[in-house]
């Protein structure tokens, strides 16, 4: 809704998107909402971003993603 911060696309066409960066001096459209990671399958005819669920025990309230990268083994 307010844009993403970064994207990393895997060779198989899956894209991981970080969103929700809060940075001093930059307007936040949702200052109380934690950051999010979305997944988009670029192989689909009409790809759409789907929010990934983050594991329990993770400090979601302070999640402020700046960048994203993946490792393929």
PQR file of N, CA, C, O and H, with PARSE charges and radii, in Angstrom:
ATOM      1  N   UNK A   1       0.820  -1.191   0.000 -0.4000 1.5000
ATOM      2  CA  UNK A   1       0.000   0.000   0.000 -0.0000 2.0000
ATOM      3  C   UNK A   1       0.869   1.263   0.000  0.5500 1.7000
ATOM      4  O   UNK A   1       0.566   2.230  -0.698 -0.5500 1.4000
ATOM      5  N   UNK A   2       1.953   1.246   0.788 -0.4000 1.5000
ATOM      6  CA  UNK A   2       2.815   2.420   0.857 -0.0000 2.0000
ATOM      7  C   UNK A   2       4.146   2.188   0.152  0.5500 1.7000
ATOM      8  O   UNK A   2       5.052   3.016   0.246 -0.5500 1.4000
ATOM      9  H   UNK A   2       2.199   0.460   1.355  0.4000 1.0000
ATOM     10  N   UNK A   3       4.265   1.072  -0.549 -0.4000 1.5000
ATOM     11  CA  UNK A   3       5.498   0.787  -1.271 -0.0000 2.0000
ATOM     12  C   UNK A   3       6.400  -0.174  -0.526  0.5500 1.7000
ATOM     13  O   UNK A   3       6.184  -0.475   0.648 -0.5500 1.4000
ATOM     14  H   UNK A   3       3.529   0.400  -0.625  0.4000 1.0000
ATOM     15  N   UNK A   4       7.408  -0.648  -1.224 -0.4000 1.5000
ATOM     16  CA  UNK A   4       8.345  -1.586  -0.614 -0.0000 2.0000
ATOM     17  C   UNK A   4       9.706  -0.935  -0.492  0.5500 1.7000
ATOM     18  O   UNK A   4       9.992   0.084  -1.121 -0.5500 1.4000
ATOM     19  H   UNK A   4       7.584  -0.404  -2.178  0.4000 1.0000
ATOM     20  N   UNK A   5      10.546  -1.555   0.340 -0.4000 1.5000
ATOM     21  CA  UNK A   5      11.886  -1.024   0.559 -0.0000 2.0000
ATOM     22  C   UNK A   5      12.886  -1.706  -0.363  0.5500 1.7000
ATOM     23  O   UNK A   5      13.774  -1.048  -0.906 -0.5500 1.4000
ATOM     24  H   UNK A   5      10.314  -2.382   0.851  0.4000 1.0000
ATOM     25  N   UNK A   6      12.752  -3.031  -0.549 -0.4000 1.5000
ATOM     26  CA  UNK A   6      13.713  -3.773  -1.371 -0.0000 2.0000
ATOM     27  C   UNK A   6      13.054  -5.030  -1.904  0.5500 1.7000
ATOM     28  O   UNK A   6      12.007  -5.454  -1.414 -0.5500 1.4000
ATOM     29  H   UNK A   6      12.031  -3.565  -0.108  0.4000 1.0000
ATOM     30  N   UNK A   7      13.680  -5.622  -2.917 -0.4000 1.5000
ATOM     31  CA  UNK A   7      13.174  -6.848  -3.523 -0.0000 2.0000
ATOM     32  C   UNK A   7      14.364  -7.707  -3.932  0.5500 1.7000
ATOM     33  O   UNK A   7      15.392  -7.193  -4.373 -0.5500 1.4000
ATOM     34  H   UNK A   7      14.530  -5.278  -3.315  0.4000 1.0000
ATOM     35  N   UNK A   8      14.212  -9.020  -3.781 -0.4000 1.5000
ATOM     36  CA  UNK A   8      15.224  -9.968  -4.237 -0.0000 2.0000
ATOM     37  C   UNK A   8      14.498 -11.056  -5.010  0.5500 1.7000
ATOM     38  O   UNK A   8      13.581 -11.688  -4.486 -0.5500 1.4000
ATOM     39  H   UNK A   8      13.377  -9.437  -3.424  0.4000 1.0000
ATOM     40  N   UNK A   9      14.904 -11.277  -6.257 -0.4000 1.5000
ATOM     41  CA  UNK A   9      14.240 -12.242  -7.125 -0.0000 2.0000
ATOM     42  C   UNK A   9      15.148 -13.457  -7.301  0.5500 1.7000
ATOM     43  O   UNK A   9      16.303 -13.332  -7.708 -0.5500 1.4000
ATOM     44  H   UNK A   9      15.649 -10.763  -6.683  0.4000 1.0000
ATOM     45  N   UNK A  10      14.605 -14.637  -6.987 -0.4000 1.5000
ATOM     46  CA  UNK A  10      15.346 -15.889  -7.133 -0.0000 2.0000
ATOM     47  C   UNK A  10      15.337 -16.335  -8.591  0.5500 1.7000
ATOM     48  O   UNK A  10      14.477 -15.905  -9.360 -0.5500 1.4000
ATOM     49  H   UNK A  10      13.666 -14.739  -6.656  0.4000 1.0000
ATOM     50  N   UNK A  11      16.281 -17.191  -8.983 -0.4000 1.5000
ATOM     51  CA  UNK A  11      16.315 -17.685 -10.363 -0.0000 2.0000
ATOM     52  C   UNK A  11      15.027 -18.392 -10.791  0.5500 1.7000
ATOM     53  O   UNK A  11      14.716 -18.430 -11.981 -0.5500 1.4000
ATOM     54  H   UNK A  11      16.979 -17.540  -8.358  0.4000 1.0000
ATOM     55  N   UNK A  12      14.272 -18.956  -9.835 -0.4000 1.5000
ATOM     56  CA  UNK A  12      13.037 -19.659 -10.187 -0.0000 2.0000
ATOM     57  C   UNK A  12      11.831 -18.728 -10.324  0.5500 1.7000
ATOM     58  O   UNK A  12      10.720 -19.198 -10.570 -0.5500 1.4000
ATOM     59  H   UNK A  12      14.525 -18.925  -8.868  0.4000 1.0000
ATOM     60  N   UNK A  13      12.030 -17.418 -10.169 -0.4000 1.5000
ATOM     61  CA  UNK A  13      10.951 -16.455 -10.364 -0.0000 2.0000
ATOM     62  C   UNK A  13      10.216 -16.043  -9.104  0.5500 1.7000
ATOM     63  O   UNK A  13       9.273 -15.256  -9.179 -0.5500 1.4000
ATOM     64  H   UNK A  13      12.932 -17.036  -9.969  0.4000 1.0000
ATOM     65  N   UNK A  14      10.622 -16.555  -7.939 -0.4000 1.5000
ATOM     66  CA  UNK A  14      10.005 -16.107  -6.695 -0.0000 2.0000
ATOM     67  C   UNK A  14      10.673 -14.814  -6.245  0.5500 1.7000
ATOM     68  O   UNK A  14      11.899 -14.709  -6.236 -0.5500 1.4000
ATOM     69  H   UNK A  14      11.388 -17.194  -7.878  0.4000 1.0000
ATOM     70  N   UNK A  15       9.868 -13.844  -5.876 -0.4000 1.5000
ATOM     71  CA  UNK A  15      10.386 -12.547  -5.436 -0.0000 2.0000
ATOM     72  C   UNK A  15      10.015 -12.333  -3.974  0.5500 1.7000
ATOM     73  O   UNK A  15       8.858 -12.502  -3.589 -0.5500 1.4000
ATOM     74  H   UNK A  15       8.871 -13.929  -5.883  0.4000 1.0000
ATOM     75  N   UNK A  16      10.997 -11.961  -3.166 -0.4000 1.5000
ATOM     76  CA  UNK A  16      10.788 -11.614  -1.766 -0.0000 2.0000
ATOM     77  C   UNK A  16      10.887 -10.096  -1.654  0.5500 1.7000
ATOM     78  O   UNK A  16      11.835  -9.492  -2.155 -0.5500 1.4000
ATOM     79  H   UNK A  16      11.937 -11.823  -3.478  0.4000 1.0000
ATOM     80  N   UNK A  17       9.914  -9.488  -1.002 -0.4000 1.5000
ATOM     81  CA  UNK A  17       9.804  -8.035  -0.938 -0.0000 2.0000
ATOM     82  C   UNK A  17       9.744  -7.608   0.523  0.5500 1.7000
ATOM     83  O   UNK A  17       8.914  -8.102   1.286 -0.5500 1.4000
ATOM     84  H   UNK A  17       9.143  -9.979  -0.595  0.4000 1.0000
ATOM     85  N   UNK A  18      10.630  -6.684   0.914 -0.4000 1.5000
ATOM     86  CA  UNK A  18      10.571  -6.139   2.271 -0.0000 2.0000
ATOM     87  C   UNK A  18       9.801  -4.831   2.243  0.5500 1.7000
ATOM     88  O   UNK A  18       9.892  -4.055   1.292 -0.5500 1.4000
ATOM     89  H   UNK A  18      11.304  -6.283   0.294  0.4000 1.0000
ATOM     90  N   UNK A  19       9.041  -4.603   3.307 -0.4000 1.5000
ATOM     91  CA  UNK A  19       8.204  -3.421   3.369 -0.0000 2.0000
ATOM     92  C   UNK A  19       8.083  -2.963   4.817  0.5500 1.7000
ATOM     93  O   UNK A  19       8.166  -3.774   5.739 -0.5500 1.4000
ATOM     94  H   UNK A  19       8.967  -5.233   4.080  0.4000 1.0000
ATOM     95  N   UNK A  20       7.890  -1.680   5.011 -0.4000 1.5000
ATOM     96  CA  UNK A  20       7.637  -1.162   6.344 -0.0000 2.0000
ATOM     97  C   UNK A  20       8.812  -0.459   6.982  0.5500 1.7000
ATOM     98  O   UNK A  20       8.844  -0.311   8.204 -0.5500 1.4000
ATOM     99  H   UNK A  20       7.823  -1.021   4.262  0.4000 1.0000
ATOM    100  N   UNK A  21       9.782  -0.019   6.193 -0.4000 1.5000
ATOM    101  CA  UNK A  21      10.933   0.674   6.752 -0.0000 2.0000
ATOM    102  C   UNK A  21      10.502   1.974   7.416  0.5500 1.7000
ATOM    103  O   UNK A  21       9.779   2.781   6.830 -0.5500 1.4000
ATOM    104  H   UNK A  21       9.755  -0.139   5.201  0.4000 1.0000
ATOM    105  N   UNK A  22      10.953   2.158   8.633 -0.4000 1.5000
ATOM    106  CA  UNK A  22      10.729   3.419   9.347 -0.0000 2.0000
ATOM    107  C   UNK A  22      12.093   4.027   9.592  0.5500 1.7000
ATOM    108  O   UNK A  22      12.959   3.402  10.204 -0.5500 1.4000
ATOM    109  H   UNK A  22      11.539   1.502   9.109  0.4000 1.0000
ATOM    110  N   UNK A  23      12.285   5.236   9.118 -0.4000 1.5000
ATOM    111  CA  UNK A  23      13.575   5.894   9.189 -0.0000 2.0000
ATOM    112  C   UNK A  23      13.357   7.334   9.620  0.5500 1.7000
ATOM    113  O   UNK A  23      12.462   7.997   9.096 -0.5500 1.4000
ATOM    114  H   UNK A  23      11.582   5.744   8.620  0.4000 1.0000
ATOM    115  N   UNK A  24      14.154   7.840  10.566 -0.4000 1.5000
ATOM    116  CA  UNK A  24      13.965   9.224  11.013 -0.0000 2.0000
ATOM    117  C   UNK A  24      13.985  10.215   9.845  0.5500 1.7000
ATOM    118  O   UNK A  24      14.867  10.166   8.987 -0.5500 1.4000
ATOM    119  H   UNK A  24      14.881   7.301  10.992  0.4000 1.0000
ATOM    120  N   UNK A  25      13.013  11.097   9.828 -0.4000 1.5000
ATOM    121  CA  UNK A  25      12.941  12.114   8.789 -0.0000 2.0000
ATOM    122  C   UNK A  25      12.171  11.697   7.556  0.5500 1.7000
ATOM    123  O   UNK A  25      11.902  12.529   6.689 -0.5500 1.4000
ATOM    124  H   UNK A  25      12.297  11.137  10.524  0.4000 1.0000
ATOM    125  N   UNK A  26      11.804  10.415   7.453 -0.4000 1.5000
ATOM    126  CA  UNK A  26      11.024   9.939   6.307 -0.0000 2.0000
ATOM    127  C   UNK A  26       9.619   9.620   6.796  0.5500 1.7000
ATOM    128  O   UNK A  26       9.446   8.898   7.778 -0.5500 1.4000
ATOM    129  H   UNK A  26      12.022   9.739   8.157  0.4000 1.0000
ATOM    130  N   UNK A  27       8.617  10.159   6.112 -0.4000 1.5000
ATOM    131  CA  UNK A  27       7.222   9.945   6.505 -0.0000 2.0000
ATOM    132  C   UNK A  27       6.869   8.461   6.431  0.5500 1.7000
ATOM    133  O   UNK A  27       7.180   7.780   5.454 -0.5500 1.4000
ATOM    134  H   UNK A  27       8.757  10.746   5.314  0.4000 1.0000
ATOM    135  N   UNK A  28       6.222   7.985   7.471 -0.4000 1.5000
ATOM    136  CA  UNK A  28       5.716   6.617   7.505 -0.0000 2.0000
ATOM    137  C   UNK A  28       4.202   6.672   7.368  0.5500 1.7000
ATOM    138  O   UNK A  28       3.538   7.420   8.085 -0.5500 1.4000
ATOM    139  H   UNK A  28       5.970   8.539   8.265  0.4000 1.0000
ATOM    140  N   UNK A  29       3.654   5.882   6.447 -0.4000 1.5000
ATOM    141  CA  UNK A  29       2.212   5.864   6.235 -0.0000 2.0000
ATOM    142  C   UNK A  29       1.496   5.014   7.285  0.5500 1.7000
ATOM    143  O   UNK A  29       0.282   5.125   7.456 -0.5500 1.4000
ATOM    144  H   UNK A  29       4.193   5.274   5.865  0.4000 1.0000
ATOM    145  N   UNK A  30       2.249   4.168   7.985 -0.4000 1.5000
ATOM    146  CA  UNK A  30       1.685   3.321   9.037 -0.0000 2.0000
ATOM    147  C   UNK A  30       2.702   3.205  10.165  0.5500 1.7000
ATOM    148  O   UNK A  30       3.318   2.151  10.329 -0.5500 1.4000
ATOM    149  H   UNK A  30       3.235   4.078   7.845  0.4000 1.0000
ATOM    150  N   UNK A  31       2.892   4.274  10.950 -0.4000 1.5000
ATOM    151  CA  UNK A  31       3.955   4.286  11.952 -0.0000 2.0000
ATOM    152  C   UNK A  31       3.824   3.225  13.041  0.5500 1.7000
ATOM    153  O   UNK A  31       4.826   2.849  13.650 -0.5500 1.4000
ATOM    154  H   UNK A  31       2.392   5.129  10.816  0.4000 1.0000
ATOM    155  N   UNK A  32       2.620   2.737  13.298 -0.4000 1.5000
ATOM    156  CA  UNK A  32       2.423   1.736  14.346 -0.0000 2.0000
ATOM    157  C   UNK A  32       2.396   0.309  13.811  0.5500 1.7000
ATOM    158  O   UNK A  32       2.287  -0.639  14.589 -0.5500 1.4000
ATOM    159  H   UNK A  32       1.807   3.042  12.803  0.4000 1.0000
ATOM    160  N   UNK A  33       2.493   0.146  12.506 -0.4000 1.5000
ATOM    161  CA  UNK A  33       2.433  -1.187  11.903 -0.0000 2.0000
ATOM    162  C   UNK A  33       3.850  -1.742  11.752  0.5500 1.7000
ATOM    163  O   UNK A  33       4.737  -1.034  11.274 -0.5500 1.4000
ATOM    164  H   UNK A  33       2.582   0.916  11.875  0.4000 1.0000
ATOM    165  N   UNK A  34       4.078  -3.004  12.154 -0.4000 1.5000
ATOM    166  CA  UNK A  34       5.423  -3.576  11.997 -0.0000 2.0000
ATOM    167  C   UNK A  34       5.745  -3.825  10.525  0.5500 1.7000
ATOM    168  O   UNK A  34       4.860  -3.816   9.669 -0.5500 1.4000
ATOM    169  H   UNK A  34       3.357  -3.578  12.543  0.4000 1.0000
ATOM    170  N   UNK A  35       7.016  -4.043  10.254 -0.4000 1.5000
ATOM    171  CA  UNK A  35       7.442  -4.361   8.896 -0.0000 2.0000
ATOM    172  C   UNK A  35       6.884  -5.693   8.431  0.5500 1.7000
ATOM    173  O   UNK A  35       6.374  -6.487   9.222 -0.5500 1.4000
ATOM    174  H   UNK A  35       7.735  -4.050  10.949  0.4000 1.0000
ATOM    175  N   UNK A  36       6.992  -5.918   7.138 -0.4000 1.5000
ATOM    176  CA  UNK A  36       6.442  -7.145   6.549 -0.0000 2.0000
ATOM    177  C   UNK A  36       7.379  -7.666   5.469  0.5500 1.7000
ATOM    178  O   UNK A  36       8.194  -6.928   4.915 -0.5500 1.4000
ATOM    179  H   UNK A  36       7.407  -5.274   6.496  0.4000 1.0000
ATOM    180  N   UNK A  37       7.240  -8.962   5.183 -0.4000 1.5000
ATOM    181  CA  UNK A  37       7.904  -9.591   4.046 -0.0000 2.0000
ATOM    182  C   UNK A  37       6.801 -10.187   3.182  0.5500 1.7000
ATOM    183  O   UNK A  37       5.914 -10.881   3.679 -0.5500 1.4000
ATOM    184  H   UNK A  37       6.578  -9.561   5.633  0.4000 1.0000
ATOM    185  N   UNK A  38       6.865  -9.910   1.886 -0.4000 1.5000
ATOM    186  CA  UNK A  38       5.891 -10.433   0.937 -0.0000 2.0000
ATOM    187  C   UNK A  38       6.578 -11.381  -0.032  0.5500 1.7000
ATOM    188  O   UNK A  38       7.780 -11.278  -0.273 -0.5500 1.4000
ATOM    189  H   UNK A  38       7.585  -9.346   1.482  0.4000 1.0000
ATOM    190  N   UNK A  39       5.801 -12.304  -0.584 -0.4000 1.5000
ATOM    191  CA  UNK A  39       6.279 -13.233  -1.607 -0.0000 2.0000
ATOM    192  C   UNK A  39       5.429 -13.045  -2.855  0.5500 1.7000
ATOM    193  O   UNK A  39       4.204 -12.946  -2.774 -0.5500 1.4000
ATOM    194  H   UNK A  39       4.824 -12.387  -0.388  0.4000 1.0000
ATOM    195  N   UNK A  40       6.083 -12.995  -4.001 -0.4000 1.5000
ATOM    196  CA  UNK A  40       5.372 -12.867  -5.273 -0.0000 2.0000
ATOM    197  C   UNK A  40       5.970 -13.882  -6.249  0.5500 1.7000
ATOM    198  O   UNK A  40       7.188 -13.939  -6.418 -0.5500 1.4000
ATOM    199  H   UNK A  40       7.078 -13.075  -4.066  0.4000 1.0000
ATOM    200  N   UNK A  41       5.120 -14.678  -6.885 -0.4000 1.5000
ATOM    201  CA  UNK A  41       5.565 -15.644  -7.886 -0.0000 2.0000
ATOM    202  C   UNK A  41       5.432 -14.995  -9.260  0.5500 1.7000
ATOM    203  O   UNK A  41       4.331 -14.862  -9.795 -0.5500 1.4000
ATOM    204  H   UNK A  41       4.131 -14.632  -6.747  0.4000 1.0000
ATOM    205  N   UNK A  42       6.562 -14.596  -9.815 -0.4000 1.5000
ATOM    206  CA  UNK A  42       6.552 -13.897 -11.104 -0.0000 2.0000
ATOM    207  C   UNK A  42       6.250 -14.809 -12.283  0.5500 1.7000
ATOM    208  O   UNK A  42       6.138 -14.337 -13.415 -0.5500 1.4000
ATOM    209  H   UNK A  42       7.456 -14.703  -9.380  0.4000 1.0000
ATOM    210  N   UNK A  43       6.116 -16.115 -12.034 -0.4000 1.5000
ATOM    211  CA  UNK A  43       5.744 -17.065 -13.084 -0.0000 2.0000
ATOM    212  C   UNK A  43       4.239 -17.091 -13.321  0.5500 1.7000
ATOM    213  O   UNK A  43       3.780 -17.601 -14.343 -0.5500 1.4000
ATOM    214  H   UNK A  43       6.207 -16.498 -11.115  0.4000 1.0000
ATOM    215  N   UNK A  44       3.478 -16.551 -12.392 -0.4000 1.5000
ATOM    216  CA  UNK A  44       2.020 -16.541 -12.516 -0.0000 2.0000
ATOM    217  C   UNK A  44       1.583 -15.537 -13.580  0.5500 1.7000
ATOM    218  O   UNK A  44       2.279 -14.558 -13.851 -0.5500 1.4000
ATOM    219  H   UNK A  44       3.851 -16.136 -11.562  0.4000 1.0000
ATOM    220  N   UNK A  45       0.440 -15.792 -14.168 -0.4000 1.5000
ATOM    221  CA  UNK A  45      -0.101 -14.907 -15.200 -0.0000 2.0000
ATOM    222  C   UNK A  45      -0.385 -13.516 -14.635  0.5500 1.7000
ATOM    223  O   UNK A  45      -0.087 -12.508 -15.275 -0.5500 1.4000
ATOM    224  H   UNK A  45      -0.125 -16.587 -13.948  0.4000 1.0000
ATOM    225  N   UNK A  46      -0.955 -13.468 -13.449 -0.4000 1.5000
ATOM    226  CA  UNK A  46      -1.237 -12.194 -12.769 -0.0000 2.0000
ATOM    227  C   UNK A  46      -0.635 -12.263 -11.364  0.5500 1.7000
ATOM    228  O   UNK A  46      -1.356 -12.502 -10.395 -0.5500 1.4000
ATOM    229  H   UNK A  46      -1.196 -14.287 -12.928  0.4000 1.0000
ATOM    230  N   UNK A  47       0.677 -12.056 -11.246 -0.4000 1.5000
ATOM    231  CA  UNK A  47       1.307 -12.188  -9.930 -0.0000 2.0000
ATOM    232  C   UNK A  47       0.770 -11.170  -8.932  0.5500 1.7000
ATOM    233  O   UNK A  47       0.446 -10.038  -9.291 -0.5500 1.4000
ATOM    234  H   UNK A  47       1.263 -11.862 -12.033  0.4000 1.0000
ATOM    235  N   UNK A  48       0.680 -11.595  -7.663 -0.4000 1.5000
ATOM    236  CA  UNK A  48       0.265 -10.688  -6.603 -0.0000 2.0000
ATOM    237  C   UNK A  48       1.119 -10.974  -5.371  0.5500 1.7000
ATOM    238  O   UNK A  48       1.523 -12.110  -5.125 -0.5500 1.4000
ATOM    239  H   UNK A  48       0.944 -12.515  -7.371  0.4000 1.0000
ATOM    240  N   UNK A  49       1.379  -9.931  -4.615 -0.4000 1.5000
ATOM    241  CA  UNK A  49       2.194 -10.052  -3.412 -0.0000 2.0000
ATOM    242  C   UNK A  49       1.340 -10.625  -2.283  0.5500 1.7000
ATOM    243  O   UNK A  49       0.226 -10.165  -2.034 -0.5500 1.4000
ATOM    244  H   UNK A  49       1.050  -9.008  -4.815  0.4000 1.0000
ATOM    245  N   UNK A  50       1.888 -11.643  -1.604 -0.4000 1.5000
ATOM    246  CA  UNK A  50       1.213 -12.288  -0.484 -0.0000 2.0000
ATOM    247  C   UNK A  50       2.093 -12.113   0.749  0.5500 1.7000
ATOM    248  O   UNK A  50       3.282 -12.428   0.715 -0.5500 1.4000
ATOM    249  H   UNK A  50       2.794 -12.016  -1.806  0.4000 1.0000
ATOM    250  N   UNK A  51       1.512 -11.613   1.835 -0.4000 1.5000
ATOM    251  CA  UNK A  51       2.278 -11.412   3.058 -0.0000 2.0000
ATOM    252  C   UNK A  51       2.657 -12.758   3.656  0.5500 1.7000
ATOM    253  O   UNK A  51       1.812 -13.640   3.804 -0.5500 1.4000
ATOM    254  H   UNK A  51       0.546 -11.357   1.863  0.4000 1.0000
ATOM    255  N   UNK A  52       3.938 -12.912   3.999 -0.4000 1.5000
ATOM    256  CA  UNK A  52       4.398 -14.128   4.654 -0.0000 2.0000
ATOM    257  C   UNK A  52       4.178 -14.014   6.154  0.5500 1.7000
ATOM    258  O   UNK A  52       4.364 -12.948   6.742 -0.5500 1.4000
ATOM    259  H   UNK A  52       4.625 -12.195   3.879  0.4000 1.0000
ATOM    260  N   UNK A  53       3.784 -15.113   6.759 -0.4000 1.5000
ATOM    261  CA  UNK A  53       3.626 -15.149   8.215 -0.0000 2.0000
ATOM    262  C   UNK A  53       4.999 -15.320   8.837  0.5500 1.7000
ATOM    263  O   UNK A  53       5.806 -16.120   8.362 -0.5500 1.4000
ATOM    264  H   UNK A  53       3.632 -15.978   6.282  0.4000 1.0000
ATOM    265  N   UNK A  54       5.265 -14.576   9.891 -0.4000 1.5000
ATOM    266  CA  UNK A  54       6.558 -14.621  10.566 -0.0000 2.0000
ATOM    267  C   UNK A  54       6.423 -15.511  11.799  0.5500 1.7000
ATOM    268  O   UNK A  54       5.425 -15.454  12.516 -0.5500 1.4000
ATOM    269  H   UNK A  54       4.610 -13.926  10.277  0.4000 1.0000
ATOM    270  N   UNK A  55       7.442 -16.330  12.030 -0.4000 1.5000
ATOM    271  CA  UNK A  55       7.427 -17.322  13.111 -0.0000 2.0000
ATOM    272  C   UNK A  55       7.162 -16.714  14.476  0.5500 1.7000
ATOM    273  O   UNK A  55       7.517 -15.566  14.742 -0.5500 1.4000
ATOM    274  H   UNK A  55       8.253 -16.376  11.447  0.4000 1.0000
ATOM    275  N   UNK A  56       6.536 -17.498  15.331 -0.4000 1.5000
ATOM    276  CA  UNK A  56       6.327 -17.094  16.720 -0.0000 2.0000
ATOM    277  C   UNK A  56       7.679 -16.909  17.393  0.5500 1.7000
ATOM    278  O   UNK A  56       8.664 -17.542  17.013 -0.5500 1.4000
ATOM    279  H   UNK A  56       6.247 -18.431  15.115  0.4000 1.0000
ATOM    280  N   UNK A  57       7.719 -16.046  18.383 -0.4000 1.5000
ATOM    281  CA  UNK A  57       8.949 -15.805  19.106 -0.0000 2.0000
ATOM    282  C   UNK A  57       9.795 -14.706  18.484  0.5500 1.7000
ATOM    283  O   UNK A  57      10.766 -14.255  19.092 -0.5500 1.4000
ATOM    284  H   UNK A  57       6.919 -15.532  18.691  0.4000 1.0000
ATOM    285  N   UNK A  58       9.441 -14.272  17.289 -0.4000 1.5000
ATOM    286  CA  UNK A  58      10.151 -13.191  16.608 -0.0000 2.0000
ATOM    287  C   UNK A  58       9.596 -11.872  17.126  0.5500 1.7000
ATOM    288  O   UNK A  58       8.383 -11.736  17.292 -0.5500 1.4000
ATOM    289  H   UNK A  58       8.652 -14.638  16.795  0.4000 1.0000
ATOM    290  N   UNK A  59      10.461 -10.901  17.382 -0.4000 1.5000
ATOM    291  CA  UNK A  59      10.020  -9.600  17.886 -0.0000 2.0000
ATOM    292  C   UNK A  59       9.433  -8.783  16.737  0.5500 1.7000
ATOM    293  O   UNK A  59      10.091  -7.904  16.180 -0.5500 1.4000
ATOM    294  H   UNK A  59      11.446 -11.011  17.247  0.4000 1.0000
ATOM    295  N   UNK A  60       8.199  -9.085  16.399 -0.4000 1.5000
ATOM    296  CA  UNK A  60       7.538  -8.448  15.259 -0.0000 2.0000
ATOM    297  C   UNK A  60       7.302  -6.958  15.489  0.5500 1.7000
ATOM    298  O   UNK A  60       7.320  -6.176  14.539 -0.5500 1.4000
ATOM    299  H   UNK A  60       7.664  -9.799  16.851  0.4000 1.0000
ATOM    300  N   UNK A  61       7.082  -6.560  16.738 -0.4000 1.5000
ATOM    301  CA  UNK A  61       6.794  -5.154  17.040 -0.0000 2.0000
ATOM    302  C   UNK A  61       7.945  -4.235  16.641  0.5500 1.7000
ATOM    303  O   UNK A  61       7.717  -3.076  16.294 -0.5500 1.4000
ATOM    304  H   UNK A  61       7.067  -7.196  17.509  0.4000 1.0000
ATOM    305  N   UNK A  62       9.170  -4.736  16.685 -0.4000 1.5000
ATOM    306  CA  UNK A  62      10.320  -3.897  16.333 -0.0000 2.0000
ATOM    307  C   UNK A  62      10.880  -4.233  14.949  0.5500 1.7000
ATOM    308  O   UNK A  62      11.946  -3.742  14.580 -0.5500 1.4000
ATOM    309  H   UNK A  62       9.355  -5.677  16.967  0.4000 1.0000
ATOM    310  N   UNK A  63      10.173  -5.063  14.184 -0.4000 1.5000
ATOM    311  CA  UNK A  63      10.650  -5.458  12.855 -0.0000 2.0000
ATOM    312  C   UNK A  63      10.599  -4.258  11.920  0.5500 1.7000
ATOM    313  O   UNK A  63       9.529  -3.707  11.661 -0.5500 1.4000
ATOM    314  H   UNK A  63       9.306  -5.461  14.484  0.4000 1.0000
ATOM    315  N   UNK A  64      11.753  -3.859  11.419 -0.4000 1.5000
ATOM    316  CA  UNK A  64      11.914  -2.663  10.606 -0.0000 2.0000
ATOM    317  C   UNK A  64      12.867  -3.009   9.458  0.5500 1.7000
ATOM    318  O   UNK A  64      14.023  -2.585   9.471 -0.5500 1.4000
ATOM    319  H   UNK A  64      12.622  -4.307  11.630  0.4000 1.0000
ATOM    320  N   UNK A  65      12.391  -3.782   8.455 -0.4000 1.5000
ATOM    321  CA  UNK A  65      13.301  -4.310   7.430 -0.0000 2.0000
ATOM    322  C   UNK A  65      13.891  -3.221   6.531  0.5500 1.7000
ATOM    323  O   UNK A  65      13.180  -2.373   5.991 -0.5500 1.4000
ATOM    324  H   UNK A  65      11.452  -4.126   8.445  0.4000 1.0000
ATOM    325  N   UNK A  66      15.187  -3.277   6.395 -0.4000 1.5000
ATOM    326  CA  UNK A  66      15.910  -2.381   5.494 -0.0000 2.0000
ATOM    327  C   UNK A  66      16.757  -3.264   4.597  0.5500 1.7000
ATOM    328  O   UNK A  66      17.854  -3.680   4.969 -0.5500 1.4000
ATOM    329  H   UNK A  66      15.765  -3.965   6.834  0.4000 1.0000
ATOM    330  N   UNK A  67      16.235  -3.545   3.411 -0.4000 1.5000
ATOM    331  CA  UNK A  67      16.911  -4.445   2.486 -0.0000 2.0000
ATOM    332  C   UNK A  67      16.448  -5.876   2.671  0.5500 1.7000
ATOM    333  O   UNK A  67      15.769  -6.211   3.641 -0.5500 1.4000
ATOM    334  H   UNK A  67      15.343  -3.207   3.109  0.4000 1.0000
ATOM    335  N   UNK A  68      16.830  -6.707   1.722 -0.4000 1.5000
ATOM    336  CA  UNK A  68      16.552  -8.139   1.807 -0.0000 2.0000
ATOM    337  C   UNK A  68      17.504  -8.839   0.849  0.5500 1.7000
ATOM    338  O   UNK A  68      17.837  -8.315  -0.214 -0.5500 1.4000
ATOM    339  H   UNK A  68      17.382  -6.435   0.934  0.4000 1.0000
ATOM    340  N   UNK A  69      17.929 -10.010   1.237 -0.4000 1.5000
ATOM    341  CA  UNK A  69      18.757 -10.818   0.349 -0.0000 2.0000
ATOM    342  C   UNK A  69      18.443 -12.277   0.618  0.5500 1.7000
ATOM    343  O   UNK A  69      17.930 -12.625   1.682 -0.5500 1.4000
ATOM    344  H   UNK A  69      17.659 -10.435   2.101  0.4000 1.0000
ATOM    345  N   UNK A  70      18.749 -13.122  -0.339 -0.4000 1.5000
ATOM    346  CA  UNK A  70      18.499 -14.546  -0.206 -0.0000 2.0000
ATOM    347  C   UNK A  70      19.780 -15.310  -0.492  0.5500 1.7000
ATOM    348  O   UNK A  70      20.691 -14.807  -1.149 -0.5500 1.4000
ATOM    349  H   UNK A  70      19.166 -12.840  -1.203  0.4000 1.0000
ATOM    350  N   UNK A  71      19.831 -16.534   0.013 -0.4000 1.5000
ATOM    351  CA  UNK A  71      20.958 -17.415  -0.233 -0.0000 2.0000
ATOM    352  C   UNK A  71      20.403 -18.702  -0.819  0.5500 1.7000
ATOM    353  O   UNK A  71      19.544 -19.341  -0.212 -0.5500 1.4000
ATOM    354  H   UNK A  71      19.090 -16.943   0.547  0.4000 1.0000
ATOM    355  N   UNK A  72      20.880 -19.082  -1.981 -0.4000 1.5000
ATOM    356  CA  UNK A  72      20.443 -20.318  -2.627 -0.0000 2.0000
ATOM    357  C   UNK A  72      21.607 -21.299  -2.559  0.5500 1.7000
ATOM    358  O   UNK A  72      22.709 -21.001  -3.018 -0.5500 1.4000
ATOM    359  H   UNK A  72      21.578 -18.563  -2.474  0.4000 1.0000
ATOM    360  N   UNK A  73      21.352 -22.474  -1.980 -0.4000 1.5000
ATOM    361  CA  UNK A  73      22.393 -23.502  -1.827 -0.0000 2.0000
ATOM    362  C   UNK A  73      22.173 -24.587  -2.857  0.5500 1.7000
ATOM    363  O   UNK A  73      22.934 -25.553  -2.909 -0.5500 1.4000
ATOM    364  H   UNK A  73      20.457 -22.716  -1.606  0.4000 1.0000
TER
END
